[in-house]
Amino acid sequence: MKNVLKYKGYIGSIFFSEEDGVYHGKVEFIRDLVNYEASEVDALEASFHEAVDDYLEMWVGGN
């Protein structure tokens, strides 16, 4: 697994919470807090893509 996720010029962090049993991260280098999570590694990238798309639609005015 890569150390970061990349999508549409955005970078996302990757962490694992043993306590909760989920992978999670946040979109880095933006002023807003945009986070995402998934219970499986394969689903984390899709969750990150969805978070970036939602961020772009809501705050940046579309992608």
N, C-alpha and C positions, 0 to 999 in steps of 0.2 A: 504494500500500500504506500502511496506517496505521502509526503509530509504535509502537503497542502493540496487544495482543490483549486482549479482555475476554470473560469467560465465567463465569457463576454468581457474580458479584461479585469474581472474581479478575482480576488484571492480569498479562499476560505480556510480556516484552521481546522484541524482534526484532533479531537480528544476522545478518550474513552473513560466513562465513569463505571468503575467496578461496582460501586455501591448501587447504582441504578441499572446497570447492565445495558447502557445505551451509548452510542457514539454521538458526539455533538460537536458543534463548532460555531464560529461566527464569521461574518464577512468582515475582512480586515481592511484597514485604511480608508474607512468612510466615517463620517461624523455620527451616523445613526447606529443603533444597536440592532443588527439583523442576525438572528441565530437560527439554527436548524438542528434537527436530530433524527436519528433512525436507530432501530434495534439491530440492524444488520449492516455490515460494511457496504455491501452492494447498493443498499438503499440510501446511503448517506449522500452519495453524489447526486442522485435525483432530488433529494431534499434540498441540497445546496442550490441546484439549478432552479428549483421552484422558489426558493427564498430570494435569489437574485432577480428572477423575473418579476416576482411580486414587488420587490423594492423598486425596480425600474418603472413598473407600471404606476405605482402609488406616488413615488417621490420624485422621480426624474422625468416623468411625463411620457412614458412609453419606451419600448425597446425597439 
